[in-house]
Structure formats: structure tokens, C-alpha cells
Amino acid sequence: MSIRIKLLLSYTGMLVLSLLMFGVTAGLFTIAATGDLHSIRDFYKVHYQLNPLTEQEESIFLELKYLAKNDPDELLNKDLLIDYDFKLRTVRAGLYVRRESNQVFESFTFHQPELEQFLPPYDLNNSQIRNTFNIGERFYAYAKFDFAYSDGAKGSVFVIRERSPFAEVTRRLLPILSFILIGVLVIANMLLYRWITKSVIKPLNLLRSSAERIQEGDLQFALDLHSKDEIGKLNEAFENMRKRLQESVQLRLQDEENRKELISNISHDLRTPITNIKGYIEGIRDGVADTPEKMDKYVQIIYSKAVDLDKLVDELFLYSKLDLKQVPFTFEPVNLASFLDDCIDELHYSLQEQGIQIAWTRRTSKPAWVLADVEKLKRTVVNIIDNAQKFMDKPQKQIDLALTLDDQWVTVEIRDNGMGIPPEAIPHLFERFYRAEQSRNSSTGGSGLGLAIAREIIEGHGGKIWVTSEQGSGTSLFFTLKRTSVHGGEHA
């Protein structure tokens, strides 16, 4: 329910209730002051002229009416009349019987000396047997039947019931009723105020205090409001803003931490080859390389370190551009099976020189067409295989590739039989400069950017990359690419 509707309902309800209470109070004061009950009395008269008696009273009246018609003298029997009066008194009514102008029987229920004067005259035609009358402020409803006794005397039988003397009750209860009406107004006002306060003011105060906490830099809290009105929508927007701010702050802190770590790692990885180059150059300058063989060896080492430096800078530059989404991808239809054939042929001899056997298994006969950037996808496969060969520890070193298909994806698995990866290191393998071997020895650990670059390239293709490993048995690295129905020429 919206705030506008809440306010409209609350004030409309308060207005209607106030008007109603005012009207009732004014009517009570008028009745108490003047005793004027005409309108109320008329309402009673119309109703009780038609239905003056209850069902039980009507039943007794019909019995008396039957006696009056068939055995009227029985209505002079005191014992019988007392018996009928007892029945009527149990339902808070009374019996009155008259003969000519004389009273035959009057119930003790009435306690009204003037009753006989206000009773209607004889009407042997019984044109109106139900009606009402008043004695002062007391209001009565009756049913009567006029008949003739056996000796010709006129008689009447009345079943009379006193109804609520409203004016008298009102006069007696006026102070209590006035206090009750005032109390109803006060309580209704308090309830409406509480409702508005609880549904509007309290949530706004909570939002204000939350804004002050954010202003002070505290984002470690959550707003817990579940209303569906405008306040609820405001709270939802505010909570989303707080989460975004918190994520932004955490990301900034993480970026700062990553920047420090990146600078440290780059400094270390650059310092090591530079230190080696400086050492060998100083050896040459100091005359340590005093033979042509030593000189060639020193120059070759310096060149190797320079190549490593150049490769590290290239990889760092490539990763930075990939991370910033500044490297364009040139996609073309590629049959992934043919592509892997080419990669294995190209890597076969260099791996064989290191004693590593490489083979692959095609687990489907269907062509595996994908849209890929061939150059970058080849860089991914080479980086994964280069990373695998650094951790081979078996006499017979083996790298296996496998390709599987489903309805939407092509999955490539590259498995080695190396030493495996500790479980705690697996979640960090694709982080830049991360090395499972923490000594940062470049002879085994590489630059720490190879798998990070592979992840950026695969994700740039819209695929996924992940690792499973068992220590002592080997590691499997998987990546997926989305299949395409666009076919091109065989990639060679």
C-alpha cells in the first residue's frame, strides 16, 4: 500500500469517525436535554406494530386467543391466568385481562398504575390487534384480542411487553458514553499516528541514520526493510547503492593490493635477469672471460637473459592489454580438430628433444567448428603446454590432448603426468604472477603470466577454463569454446 493511500485512508477515516462521533454525541445531548424521542419512537412503533411479540410470546397469545373465541369464560379463571402469566414472565412479558371497564387480571411484571388508562378501547372487529403505546418515558408493545363473554359482556386479553426506555437510559449513561466517545477518538487518533509513524517515519529515520553511517565511511551493515510501498522501493535503491559502494571500496582496496603485488613481482622478475646480465658483463670487463670459449659462454648467457627479459616484457604488455580489453580479436571459423593437429605437429619435435611424448585423442568423428582468433588460441595452447612441461617429474613424460563435443560446446583437455598441484594452489593458478612453486625460480616457475594470459584469451572467446589435479599423478587443464554452424576452409 502506497504512502499516499495510507495518508488518504488515515485522514478520511479520522474525518468520518469524528463526524460520526459528533453526530452521536449531539443526538445524545439533545435526547438527554429535551427527552424528544419522536424519531426513535416512530422507528420502534413501525417495527413493533408489525412484530410486537417474540415467537414464544406470540405462541402464548394464540392460545389465549383460541380460548377467547371458544371458551371465553375460562379467561375468568384466576389459576389459569396465573399459569399463563408465569409463562409470559419467563420471557419478560406480562398478561392483562379486562371485562367491560373492570380489570380481571394484571401481571406483576408491569408495576404501572396508569396502565389501564393507556390501553386501547374495545374493538370487537379486532381491526388492529398489534400496536404500541407509551406511558411517560416507558414504551410498550402489545398484542390484544377483544371478545364477548358468554353473558354478552365485552372482554379483552392483552400480552404486553415493555421495550427499551432509550431516553432514560441515555440520560443516566450520558457521562459514561461521553467519556467513551472521547476515548474512542483519542485511541483511534493514537492508532492512526502509530500506523503512520511505524510505516513511514521509522523507516525514514532508519534511512537517515544509514546515510550518516555511509557518510562516516561505515559500509558494513545492511538495511532490513521489507515493505512494498515507496519507502520499500527507496530502501531497495539505497541498499543497492550501499552494496555498490562497498564493492567499489573493496575493489579499490583489492586493486591497490594487486598493484603493490604486481610492482613487487615485476621488480623481482626483472631484477633477476638484469642482475645476471650485470654479473656476466662485469666478469667480461674484469677479464674473467679470458679465453674465447669463456667469452662465447658469457655472451650466450647474456643474450639468453636478454631474450628472457624481452619475453617477460612482451607477456606483461600482452596481459595488460588483454586485462584492459584493448586487444582486438579477429574471429574466423576454425575446425578445432585440425587446429590441434597443426599445434601438435609444430610442438612435437621441440618436446621430443626434452623427452616428452605428446599425443591427442579425438573423442568424436564430427568436425568441431568454432569461431576463434587462431593466433591467440595457439598462444593459449602453447602457454598451457609450456606450463605443463616445467613440472614433469616422471622418467616417461607424457602430455595428452583430448577433444569432446556436446550440443553447444567444444571442450579441450590437456593432461600431463607431472607432479600435480596442491589443492590450495588450484584457485590461484590463473592469477597474474602466481606460482605454485613459491621460490619464483624462473627455471621452473616461468613468468607467472602464461595461464593468466590463457584465461584472458579463452574468456575473450566467451569460453571457460579450469584445472583439476591430483598430486603425484598429474594435472588436467580444460577450456571450452562455443560451437558454431558457420563452416570455413580447413585450418592448416
C-alpha positions in Angstrom: 0.0 0.0 0.0 1.5 3.4 -1.0 2.1 6.2 1.4 -0.4 8.4 -0.4 -3.2 5.8 0.1 -2.1 5.3 3.7 -2.4 9.0 4.4 -5.7 9.2 2.5 -7.2 6.4 4.4 -6.0 7.6 7.8 -7.3 11.1 7.4 -10.5 10.0 5.7 -11.1 7.5 8.5 -10.3 10.1 11.2 -12.7 12.6 9.5 -15.6 10.1 9.1 -15.1 8.8 12.7 -15.0 12.3 14.1 -18.2 13.3 12.2 -19.9 10.1 13.3 -18.9 10.6 16.9 -20.0 14.3 16.7 -23.4 13.3 15.4 -23.9 10.6 18.0 -22.8 13.0 20.8 -25.1 15.7 19.5 -28.0 13.3 19.4 -27.4 12.1 22.9 -27.2 15.6 24.3 -30.4 16.5 22.5 -32.2 13.5 23.8 -30.9 14.0 27.3 -31.9 17.7 27.4 -35.3 17.5 25.8 -36.4 13.9 26.1 -37.6 14.2 22.5 -37.7 10.6 21.2 -40.1 11.1 18.3 -37.9 9.9 15.6 -36.6 6.9 17.7 -40.1 6.2 19.0 -41.5 6.3 15.4 -38.9 3.7 14.4 -39.9 1.5 17.3 -43.6 1.9 16.6 -43.3 0.9 12.9 -41.4 -2.2 13.9 -43.4 -3.3 16.9 -46.7 -2.6 15.3 -45.9 -5.4 13.0 -43.9 -7.6 15.3 -44.8 -6.6 18.9 -44.0 -10.0 20.5 -41.4 -12.7 20.3 -42.1 -16.1 18.9 -42.7 -17.6 22.4 -45.0 -14.7 23.4 -46.9 -15.0 20.1 -47.5 -18.7 20.8 -49.0 -18.0 24.2 -51.0 -15.2 22.7 -52.5 -17.5 20.1 -53.5 -19.9 22.9 -55.2 -17.1 24.8 -56.9 -16.0 21.5 -58.2 -19.5 20.9 -59.7 -19.6 24.5 -61.3 -16.2 23.9 -63.0 -17.5 20.8 -64.1 -20.9 22.0 -64.3 -20.7 25.8 -64.2 -17.1 26.8 -65.3 -17.7 30.4 -62.1 -19.6 31.0 -60.3 -16.2 31.0 -62.0 -15.5 34.3 -60.2 -18.5 35.9 -57.5 -16.9 38.1 -55.5 -20.1 38.3 -55.4 -20.4 34.6 -54.5 -16.8 34.1 -51.7 -17.0 36.8 -50.3 -20.0 34.9 -50.3 -18.2 31.6 -48.8 -15.1 33.2 -46.0 -17.2 34.7 -45.1 -18.4 31.2 -45.1 -14.9 29.9 -43.0 -13.6 32.8 -40.3 -16.2 31.9 -39.9 -14.4 28.6 -40.1 -10.9 30.2 -43.7 -10.2 29.2 -47.0 -9.9 31.0 -50.7 -10.7 30.8 -53.6 -8.3 31.2 -57.3 -9.3 31.1 -60.3 -6.9 31.4 -64.1 -7.3 31.5 -66.0 -4.2 30.4 -64.3 -1.4 32.4 -63.1 -3.7 35.2 -59.7 -5.3 35.5 -59.8 -9.1 35.7 -56.1 -9.8 35.8 -52.9 -7.7 35.7 -49.4 -9.2 35.7 -46.9 -8.1 38.4 -44.4 -7.5 35.6 -45.7 -4.1 34.8 -45.7 -2.1 38.1 -47.6 0.6 36.2 -50.7 2.1 38.0 -51.6 4.1 34.9 -51.6 1.1 32.6 -55.4 0.8 32.3 -55.8 4.4 31.1 -53.5 3.9 28.1 -54.9 0.6 26.9 -56.8 0.9 23.6 -60.7 0.8 23.7 -62.8 -2.3 22.7 -62.9 -3.2 19.1 -64.9 -6.4 18.7 -64.0 -6.4 15.0 -60.3 -6.7 16.0 -59.2 -4.5 13.1 -55.9 -3.8 14.8 -54.7 -6.4 17.3 -51.0 -5.3 17.4 -49.7 -1.9 18.3 -47.6 0.2 20.8 -48.2 2.8 23.4 -46.3 5.0 25.8 -46.6 5.8 29.4 -44.3 8.7 30.1 -40.8 7.6 29.0 -41.8 3.9 29.1 -42.5 2.2 25.8 -44.7 -0.9 25.4 -45.7 -3.2 22.6 -48.7 -5.4 22.7 -51.0 -7.9 21.0 -54.7 -7.9 22.0 -57.9 -9.7 21.2 -61.4 -8.4 22.0 -64.2 -10.9 22.6 -67.5 -11.3 24.3 -68.1 -13.4 27.4 -70.9 -15.9 27.5 -73.2 -13.4 29.2 -72.5 -10.8 26.4 -70.0 -8.6 28.4 -67.1 -7.3 26.4 -63.7 -8.6 27.3 -60.1 -8.1 26.2 -56.9 -10.1 26.6 -53.5 -8.4 26.3 -50.0 -9.8 26.0 -47.8 -6.8 26.7 -44.0 -6.4 26.6 -42.1 -3.4 27.8 -39.4 -2.2 25.3 -36.2 -0.3 25.9 -36.8 3.2 27.5 -34.0 4.7 25.4 -34.2 8.3 26.6 -34.0 7.4 30.3 -31.0 5.0 29.7 -29.3 7.7 27.7 -29.8 10.3 30.4 -28.4 8.0 33.0 -25.4 6.8 31.0 -24.6 10.2 29.3 -21.4 10.9 31.3 -20.1 7.4 30.7 -21.0 7.5 27.0 -19.4 10.9 26.6 -16.1 9.7 28.1 -16.3 6.5 25.9 -16.7 8.6 22.8 -13.8 10.9 23.7 -11.7 7.8 24.5 -12.6 6.2 21.1 -11.5 9.4 19.3 -8.2 9.6 21.3 -7.4 5.9 20.8 -8.3 6.0 17.1 -6.0 9.0 16.7 -3.2 7.3 18.5 -3.6 4.1 16.4 -3.5 6.1 13.2 -0.5 8.0 14.4 1.3 4.8 15.3 0.5 3.3 12.0 1.8 6.3 10.0 4.8 6.5 12.3 5.7 2.8 12.0 5.2 2.6 8.3 6.7 6.0 7.2 8.6 7.9 9.9 10.5 5.0 11.4 11.8 3.7 8.0 12.8 7.3 7.0 14.7 7.7 10.3 16.5 4.4 9.6 17.4 5.5 6.1 18.7 8.8 7.6 20.9 7.0 10.1 22.2 4.7 7.4 23.1 7.7 5.2 25.0 9.2 8.2 26.9 5.9 8.6 27.8 5.9 5.0 29.0 9.5 5.3 31.3 8.4 8.1 32.7 5.6 5.9 30.9 2.6 7.5 29.5 0.3 4.9 29.4 -2.9 6.9 25.7 -3.0 7.6 22.5 -4.0 5.8 19.1 -2.4 5.6 16.4 -4.9 6.6 13.1 -3.4 5.4 10.5 -5.4 3.5 7.7 -3.0 2.8 6.3 -2.9 -0.7 5.4 0.8 -0.8 7.5 3.8 -1.9 9.6 3.5 1.3 10.4 -0.1 0.4 11.5 0.9 -3.1 13.6 3.7 -1.7 15.2 1.3 0.8 15.9 -1.2 -2.0 17.6 1.5 -4.1 19.5 2.7 -1.0 20.7 -0.8 -0.2 21.8 -1.4 -3.8 23.7 1.9 -3.6 25.4 0.8 -0.4 26.3 -2.6 -1.9 27.8 -0.9 -5.0 29.8 1.5 -2.8 31.0 -1.4 -0.7 32.0 -3.4 -3.7 33.7 -0.3 -5.2 35.7 0.2 -2.0 36.6 -3.4 -1.7 37.6 -3.5 -5.4 39.7 -0.3 -4.9 41.5 -1.9 -1.9 42.0 -5.1 -3.8 43.3 -3.2 -6.8 45.7 -1.4 -4.6 46.9 -4.6 -3.1 47.2 -6.2 -6.5 49.1 -3.1 -7.7 51.6 -3.4 -4.9 52.0 -7.2 -5.5 52.3 -6.6 -9.2 55.1 -4.0 -8.8 56.9 -6.3 -6.4 56.6 -9.3 -8.7 57.7 -7.3 -11.8 60.6 -5.8 -9.8 61.7 -9.3 -8.8 61.3 -10.9 -12.2 63.2 -8.0 -13.9 65.9 -7.7 -11.3 67.0 -11.4 -11.5 68.0 -11.4 -15.3 69.3 -7.9 -15.0 71.5 -8.9 -12.1 72.7 -11.9 -14.1 73.5 -9.7 -17.1 75.4 -7.2 -14.9 77.3 -10.0 -13.3 78.5 -11.5 -16.6 79.3 -8.1 -18.1 81.4 -7.3 -15.0 83.1 -10.7 -15.5 83.9 -9.7 -19.1 85.1 -6.2 -18.0 87.3 -7.6 -15.2 88.9 -10.1 -17.6 87.3 -13.3 -16.1 86.4 -14.4 -19.6 90.0 -14.7 -20.6 89.5 -17.3 -23.3 87.4 -17.3 -26.4 85.4 -20.2 -25.0 84.5 -18.4 -21.8 83.8 -15.2 -23.8 81.3 -17.1 -26.1 79.7 -18.7 -23.0 79.3 -15.3 -21.2 77.9 -13.7 -24.3 75.5 -16.5 -24.9 74.2 -16.3 -21.3 73.8 -12.5 -21.6 71.9 -13.0 -24.8 69.7 -15.7 -23.2 68.9 -13.4 -20.3 68.1 -10.5 -22.6 65.7 -12.8 -24.5 64.0 -13.8 -21.2 63.7 -10.1 -20.4 62.2 -9.3 -23.8 59.7 -12.3 -23.4 58.7 -11.1 -19.9 58.1 -7.6 -21.1 56.1 -8.9 -24.1 53.9 -11.1 -21.9 53.4 -8.3 -19.4 52.4 -6.0 -22.1 50.0 -8.5 -23.7 48.4 -9.4 -20.4 47.9 -5.7 -19.6 46.2 -5.1 -22.9 44.0 -8.2 -22.5 43.1 -7.2 -19.0 42.1 -3.7 -20.2 40.1 -5.3 -23.1 42.3 -3.4 -25.6 43.4 -6.3 -27.7 41.1 -6.8 -30.7 40.1 -10.4 -31.5 39.8 -11.5 -35.2 37.4 -14.4 -35.2 37.1 -16.8 -38.1 35.6 -20.3 -38.4 38.1 -22.9 -37.2 37.8 -26.7 -37.2 39.3 -27.2 -33.7 40.4 -30.8 -34.5 42.5 -29.7 -37.5 43.8 -26.8 -35.4 45.1 -29.2 -32.7 46.7 -31.4 -35.4 48.7 -28.3 -36.5 49.7 -27.3 -33.0 50.9 -30.9 -32.1 52.9 -31.1 -35.4 54.5 -27.8 -34.6 55.4 -28.6 -31.0 56.2 -32.3 -31.5 60.0 -32.0 -32.2 60.8 -29.4 -29.5 59.0 -31.5 -26.9 60.6 -34.7 -28.1 64.1 -33.2 -27.6 63.1 -32.8 -23.9 61.9 -36.4 -23.7 58.2 -35.5 -23.7 55.7 -37.5 -25.7 52.6 -35.6 -26.9 49.5 -37.2 -28.4 45.9 -36.5 -28.6 42.6 -38.3 -28.8 39.6 -37.3 -30.9 36.6 -38.5 -29.0 34.2 -37.7 -31.8 34.1 -38.1 -35.5 32.2 -34.9 -36.0 34.0 -31.7 -37.0 34.4 -29.3 -34.2 33.7 -25.8 -35.7 34.2 -22.8 -33.5 34.7 -19.0 -34.1 38.2 -18.3 -32.8 41.2 -16.0 -33.2 43.7 -18.5 -34.4 46.9 -16.7 -33.3 45.6 -16.1 -29.8 44.1 -19.6 -29.4 47.5 -21.0 -30.4 49.1 -18.8 -27.8 46.8 -20.3 -25.2 47.7 -23.9 -26.1 51.4 -23.2 -26.2 51.2 -21.4 -22.8 49.4 -24.4 -21.2 51.9 -26.9 -22.7 54.9 -24.8 -21.6 53.5 -24.6 -18.1 52.9 -28.4 -18.0 56.5 -29.3 -19.2 58.1 -27.3 -16.4 56.7 -29.7 -13.8 57.4 -33.1 -15.3 59.0 -35.4 -12.8 58.4 -38.9 -14.3 61.0 -40.8 -16.3 58.5 -41.2 -19.1 57.0 -37.7 -19.6 53.6 -37.6 -21.4 51.2 -34.8 -22.5 47.8 -35.9 -23.8 45.2 -33.8 -25.6 41.5 -34.8 -25.9 38.6 -33.2 -27.6 34.9 -33.7 -26.8 31.7 -32.2 -28.1 28.2 -31.6 -26.8 25.3 -29.7 -28.3 26.7 -26.2 -27.6 30.4 -26.5 -26.6 33.7 -28.0 -27.6 35.9 -29.0 -24.7 39.6 -29.4 -24.9 41.6 -31.3 -22.2 45.4 -31.0 -21.9 46.7 -33.5 -19.4 50.2 -34.2 -18.1 51.7 -36.8 -15.8 53.7 -34.4 -13.8 53.9 -33.8 -10.0 50.4 -32.3 -9.7 49.3 -29.2 -8.0 48.5 -28.8 -4.3 44.7 -28.3 -3.7 45.2 -24.9 -2.0 47.1 -23.6 -5.1 44.4 -24.5 -7.7 42.1 -21.5 -7.1 45.0 -19.1 -7.7 46.6 -20.7 -10.8 45.1 -18.1 -13.2 46.2 -15.1 -11.2 48.9 -13.0 -12.7 52.4 -13.7 -11.4 51.2 -16.6 -9.3 53.4 -19.6 -9.0 52.6 -22.8 -7.2 56.4 -23.1 -6.6 56.9 -20.1 -4.4 60.6 -19.7 -4.8 60.0 -17.7 -8.0 62.8 -19.7 -9.7 62.5 -18.7 -13.4 63.9 -22.1 -14.5 60.8 -23.8 -13.2 58.2 -21.2 -12.5 58.3 -19.1 -15.6 57.0 -15.6 -15.6 53.7 -16.4 -13.8 51.7 -14.8 -16.7 51.2 -17.8 -19.0 48.0 -19.2 -17.5 46.7 -15.7 -16.7 47.1 -14.8 -20.4 45.4 -18.1 -21.4 42.4 -17.3 -19.2 42.0 -13.8 -20.7 42.1 -15.2 -24.2 39.6 -18.0 -23.5 37.2 -15.7 -21.7 37.6 -13.2 -24.6 36.3 -16.0 -26.8 33.3 -16.4 -24.5 34.6 -19.7 -23.1 35.7 -21.1 -19.7 38.9 -22.5 -18.4 39.6 -24.6 -15.3 42.0 -27.1 -13.7 41.8 -30.4 -11.9 44.8 -32.1 -10.4 45.9 -35.0 -8.3 49.3 -34.7 -6.6 51.7 -37.3 -7.8 49.5 -38.3 -10.8 49.3 -35.2 -12.9 47.2 -32.2 -13.9 44.3 -31.7 -16.4 43.5 -28.3 -17.8 40.2 -27.8 -19.6 38.9 -25.0 -21.8 35.7 -24.7 -23.7 34.7 -22.8 -26.9 31.2 -22.4 -28.2 30.3 -24.4 -31.3 29.2 -22.6 -34.5 27.2 -23.6 -37.5 29.4 -21.4 -39.8 32.0 -23.5 -41.6 35.1 -22.3 -43.3 38.1 -23.9 -45.0 40.2 -26.4 -43.1 42.7 -24.5 -41.0 46.3 -25.5 -41.9 
